[in-house]
């Protein structure tokens, strides 16, 4: 029973011990079976009980912290953890940690400060090194790019020349041939173009000739047992300008695509090979993958077709597809562990984490639960408050419709209660934190008619009367350091009845669009501005 006090409880990663007896899981949560477990826990599969192992990665009430990846030494003695966090067990530890697998204590030999989240880990015990990829760009205030290697004897970063220009999401190593494969959202490595996928020599950091262009990015990669094929998954529709819908297979020897084209009509989040290498289990959010399969499928590696394995065979096709974010397999007892965002698998109720028979797809008797949905947040040091927005309607048994705040450091629910009548997707501060700008699908806040965009008093929650009234969604904000205006981007076409397509500048006093008009166009559709970046003189 996995829950959280405020945040959206999520299991992001699963890792079995090498003896198959313990399942480690990490993500964003605060309790398991009513016991405090901050973002990471361990479950005894033999005795079907939560272990007392409790490293506490992050802190209660700070839902921005999470665990992304877990790796375990072959001896099952050390657990490596990567994610977004700044403390472990109350001690400062930024985004990467080594934990004692028996006591849960933080091990002091790995104490490096990363400046942003870690997404993926590869443990190479042959060389006694760990490779770390993610969103960070500095380690110990030294520029590193998004990929580093660490000597586990000294705990220090080993210098090399590799520099990845954007997020590394997934990694696989071929230790026999000394090749480290990278998947992510990068476009350049050490000055050479590599779009979403690359291979490097992990000893020297030299970029290798392996090259397959996936500009839309890669979420997950997996090597075949013989290391001859690299399987990739993500949101992409093309590889090397050839149609490959969210799944593809690339020969590692020559970077050529294979004919394996299962295709999927939704996102692929995770993959895991069967023990014999004949099937690839795929989790994501989709309805079809060659055949009707709702988020989970097994693909025959020879034909590229979905096998008969179908845990969600009886699910209504028109029902919104669940999202499966992580897979782990215990081959000894034929169990596939899945986690993500779902409430049912097959005929059984399971909230966001479940165990399936690897061969039949039947549910096993393991019933944890996860609840919650928060879309936006902001922590105000000025007001000592954590502001949140989303779909929720109550917190701690009290009515809080889509907007709420917590007084810090007590963590108690504040009486700040604006009361929105529909989802609030984002919350943003004014420069002095006296106002909170909110965007979403609402038409009223606090009984006042306001469409999709408004500002609230940061102390009382009262609407200020500022009501630009865009006729569509607002996706992004940019607030200049000087002046009295704000820029917004979205899929609107008017602001208060004035034509402004996709992007607009709005007066913070009147709520009216200024004369500034970028006049975006998009053939046959309304234009959309999903993200804005404002660069000002002397802003650095």
N, C-alpha and C positions, 0 to 999 in steps of 0.2 A: 504494500500500500504506500505508494510514493506520492507525496504531496509537497506543497510549498505554502508559505504564509501569505506571500503577496505576489510573487513572480509567476510567470507561466512555467509550471513544472515540466521539464523536458529531460528525457534520457538521450544523450547525444552519442555515446560510445559504450560498447560492451567489449570485455576482454576476458577470456577464460584462462585460468591458470594452466600450466603445461600438463599437470596431472589430471585436469578435467574436473576437479572437485570444487573449485571456487569460481564464481562469476563476479568479476569486478564491473561496476557500471558507474558512469559519470555523466554529468549534465548540469542542469539547473534545478535544484530541489533543496528542501530544508529538512524533510522528515521521511523516514522509511519505517512502516509499521509503528507509527507514533513515536519512534525513537529519533532523536536529533541526528541527522547525517547531512552535512553541508556539502552538496554537489558531488560527493563520491561515497561509495559504499561497497561492501563485499558480502556475498551471499553464499552460504554453505549449501551446495547442491546435494550432497550426500544426506545431510540431516534436515534439509529443507528449513533452514533458519538463517536469520540475519546474524552476521558475525559482529562482535563488539568492536572490530577494527573501525576506527573513526578519526581519520586525519583532519577533517574539517578544512576543506579548500574554499576559502572565501569567508563570508560572514552572513549571518541571518539578516534579512532585510536589504541586502545589497545584491539585487537580482541581476545586475550587469555581469557578475562573476559566473563563470561556468567552466566545466571540464570538457575538452574537445577530443582528446585522444589519450589512450592508456597503453603502455607496453610493459611487459614483464620479462625478467631475465629467465633463462632456461632453468635455473635452479629454483625458480619461484620465490626468491628471497628479496628482490627489489622491484618495486612498482614505480615506473616513470609516468608522470602526469604532465600533460600540456593543455593549456587553455587560456582563459582570460581571468586572472586573479592576481591579487597583490599580497595575499597572506595565506599561510598554511598553519593550522594549529595555533593561531594567534601571533605567529612570527612572520616578519616581512619576507615574502618570497614571490617574485614576479614572473608569472606565466609559465614557469617550468619548475618541476620539483621531482626529487627522488624520495620515495617513502619506504620504510621498512615494511615488508609484506606481512610480518607477524604482529608487530606492535602498532603500526600506522605512524610511527614517529618520523618527523622530517629528518632526512639524512643530510649532514652538513657538507658533504663533499661536492654537492652540486648547488651552488648559490650564486647564480648569475642573474642580473636584472635585465629583462627584455622590456622594450618600451611599448609593446603591443602584443596582441594575442598570438599564441601558438596553435596551429591547426593540425599539424601532422608530425608524427615521430617515426623514425626507423632506427631500431636497435641492431647494431652490428657487433656481436660479441667476439667475432673472430679478430677484429681490430681493436676491440674494447672502446668503441666510439658510439655516440648517438647523433643522428642527423635530425635537425629541428627545422621545420618549415612553418610559415604562417604569415601574419600580417605585419609583424615587427620590421623595423628597419635599422634598429640599433640594439647592441648588447653591451652593457657596461658603458653606455654613452659613446660607443664606437660604431660608426656606420658599417653595417654588414650586409644590407639587402635583406631579402626574405628567407634566406637559407644559411644555416651555419652547421658546422660539425664540432663536437665537443669531445675532448679526451676524458674518459671516465676515470682514469688514474689521477689526473690533476684537477679535473673539474673545470678546465679552462677551454676557451674557444681556440681551435687550431686555425691559424691564418691560412687563407687560400684566396684565389683571385676571382672566384665566382660571385656574381652580383645579379640577383633576380629582381626585376623592377616592380613586381606586384605579387599578390597573395599566392602562396603555395598551399594547395588544399589537400593533396594526397601524394604519397610517395611509396615506391616499391624498390627493393634492392635485389640485384642479381650478384650475390657475393662471389660466385664462381668466376664470373667474367669481369668483376669490379665495375659494375654499372649501377648508377642510381637514377631511376626514372622519376620525373616530377610532373604532376598535373596541377593546374590552377588557372588563375586569371591574369597571368603575366603575358607580356608581348615581346619582351627583350631580356636577354641574359648576357651580361658582360659585353654589351654593345652589339650583339648579334641577334637578329630577329628569331624569336621562337614564340609561336602563338599558342598558349595553353598547354603545350606538351613539350618535354625535352628530356635529354639524357646527359648525365655528366659522369666523369671519372671521379668517384668519391675520394680517392687518394690524393689526386692532384688538384681537383676542382676544375679540370679542363672540360669545356663543353664538347660533347661528342657529335658525330655527324647525323645521328638519328633525328629526324625532323618530320613531324606531321602537323599541319596547320589547323588549329581549332580556335579561331578568334573569339568564339562565344564562351570559351572557357571549359574546364574539365573539373568535375566535382569528385570523381572517384576513379582509381585505376587498379588493375589486378593483373599479375603475371601468370601465364600458363605454367603448369608444373615443369615443363622442359625449358622454360624461359624464352620460347621462340615467338610467343604472341603476347602483346600487351593489349588488354581490354580496357576500354575507356567509357565512362558514362558522364552525363551532364545534361545541360539544356540545349546543346548544339543541334544543328540540322545538317551540317556539312563537315566533312574532314577532307582536307586537300581539295576543296571545291567539288567533291563528289557527295551525293546524297547519303547521309548516315544520320538517322533520326534518333538522337540521344544515346545511341549505343554504337560502338564500333570496335573493330579488331585490327591491329596493325602488326605486321611482321617486324620483329626487332632487328633482324639481320639487314633489312634494306628499306625500312620505313614505308613499305607498300601496304595498302589496304588489302585485307582478305575479302572474300565474298560473303563473309558472315554479316548478315543485315537483318537482325530480328526486328528492329524498329520499335518505337514506343510512342504513344500519343501524349506523353507527359514526362515529368522530370525523373531522372534516375539519380538516386542519392547514394546508393551503396551496392556492392557486389561481393560475392564470396564463392570461391571455387569449391566443388565437392572434393572429397578425399581422393577419389580415383581420377579427378580431372576431367570427367566426362560431362559434368553439368555445371552451369554457372547460375547461382541464385542471385536474383536481382530485386532490390527493394527501391521503391520510389513512390510517386504519385501519378498514376496513369490508369487507364481503363483497358487499353489494348497493348499487346506486345506481340504482334503477329496474330495471336488469338486473344479472345477476351480473357484478360487477367487484371485483377483489381489491386494494383500496388505491389503484389508479390508474384514472382514467377521463377521457374527453373528452365534454363535454356540448354538444349542439347548442343554440345560444343561442336559436334560433327556437322549437324544440319543447320544450326542457327535458329531452329524452331522451338517454340515453347513445348515442354513435355506435358504429360497429363497431370503433373503435380499442381494443384490449384486449391490452396486453403480457403479462398473466398469464392468457391464455385457457386454457392447459393445466394450471394449478395446481389441485390437489384442493380442491374447495369446502370440505371439512371441515377442511382444514389451517388452523391459526391464521393470520389475515390479517396480512400484513406491515404495517409502519407507515412511511409516507412523509411526511417532515416539511418538505421544502423542494423547490421547483422553480425551474429557471432554463432559459431557452430561447435558443439561438443560431439565429435565423431564417435567417441566411445559409447555414449548412450543415444546417439542419433537424434540430437536435439538442435533445432535452429531457434536461436533467441532473436526476436525482432523488437525494435522500439521505434517510436515516432509519434504521430498524432492520429489516433484512431480510437474508436469505442467498441468495435466488434471485429472479430476474425472468425470467419466461418459461422458456426451456429452459436458461438459463445461470446459473452461480454468480456472485453479486456480493454482497459483504458491505458493505451500508450506503451505498454510493454507486455510481451507474451512469449510463451514457449510452444514450438510446434514440433511434431514428429518430422524428421528430416526426409523420410521416404513417403509417408502417407499424407502429410500436411495437416494431420489431426491435431487439435489443441491438446496440450498437456495441462495437468491440474496445478497450475501456478498462476495466481491471480493478483498481481499488483494493480494499482490504479493511479492515474495522474489527472489533474484538473487545472483549468485556468486559462486566461487569455488577456495579455497586456500588449498593446501596440506601441506605446510611446512613453518616454520618461524624461525627467530632468531633475537633477539634484542641485538645489540652490544653497550655496554656502552662506549667502547673504541672509536668507530667511530660515536657514536650518530646517529645510523641508525637502522631502523627496516627492515630486509630483508624478503621477502616472495617468495614462489614458488608455482606452481600449474598448472592449465589448462588455466588461463586467457590470453587474448590477448590485452586488453586495460585497462587503469585505468585513470579516470578523463578525458576521451576523448583522451588520448595519447597512442600510441602503446607501449605496454610492453608485450612481448611474453614470458610468463611462469616464468619470473624472474623480480623482481623489488625491490626497496628500498625506504624508506621514511625517510627524514631528520627529526631528532627530536631535540628539542621539538616542532618545528613548524608543523610537520605532513605533510609537503609538499612533493610531489612526487620528488624524487631525479633524476638526470640525469643518474644514474647507470642503464644501459640497456644492459645486456649481449645478449639477443635475442636468446632464445632456440627454436629449430624447433619442439619440441614435449614436452610432459608433464615433469615437474620437480617435483618429489615426495618429495624430502627432501633437506634441506640446513643446513650445519654444519660448525662451525668455526674452524680455527687453534687456537692454544693456545694463540697467540698474536692478534687474530682477523685480521691479515693482509690478510688471504686467506679465501674464502668460498668454501667448498667442496659441490658439488651438485650431486644428483643421480636422475635417472628417465628413461624415454623411448626415450630420444633424441639421434640424431646422429650428430647434429651440434649445436654449440653455437658460436655466433659471426662470423659465416661463416667458423669456424674451425671444421674439422671432429673430433668428440669425441663421443665414444659410451658409453652411460649409466652412465658414471662417469668421473668427471674432477674437477679441481679447478680453481677459478677465483680470480682476484685481488679484494680485498674487497673495494677499493676506486674507481677504474676505471671500474671494471666489465670485464676487458680483460682476455681471457683465458691465463693460464700460460704455456700451452704446455704439462702439466702433463696429460697423456692419457693412463691409464692402460688397457682400452678396454675389460671389462668383456663381455662375450657373452650372458649374461642373466641379470636379474634384480638384483639390489643391494638394500637390505632391511634395513641394519643396519651398523653402524660404531662403532669403538672403537679406540680412539686415545691415545696411551700411553703418560704418563707425560714426559718420557725420551726417547731419541733415535730419529730416523728419519724414522719411519714406521707408517703405519695405518693398522688396521684390518678391513675387510669388510665381511659381510655375505649376502647371497642371494640364487638365484637358478641358478647361472652360473656354467659352467663346465671348462671354460678356462679363463685365464687372459693374454691378449696379446699373445695368442697361447699356453701358458703353462697350462697344466692340473692342475686345482685347483677346487675341487668339493665343492661348497656351502660356503666355507670359505677360506680366504687367507690373508696373510700379504704382504703389498705392500710398496716398497721403495718410500719415498716422493720426492726424487730427480729424480730418473729414471722412476718411474711409473711401474717398473717391479716387478713381484712376487718374494719374497725371497725364500730361500730353505725351509722355514717352511711350512709343508703340513700336515694338519689334516686328509686328505684322508677320508672324510665322505662317507658313503655308504647308499643306500636306495634301496631295492629290486624293480626292474622293473621301477624305476623312478630316475630322477636326485635328489640328496639331496638338501634340502633347510635349510638355517640358517636364521630364521626370526629375531632373537634378539641376541645381544652379550653383555656380561658384563665382563669388564676387571678389575680384582682385582690385585693391585700392592702393593709391600711392602712399608710401610710408606705412603700409599696413603690416609689414614684416618687422 
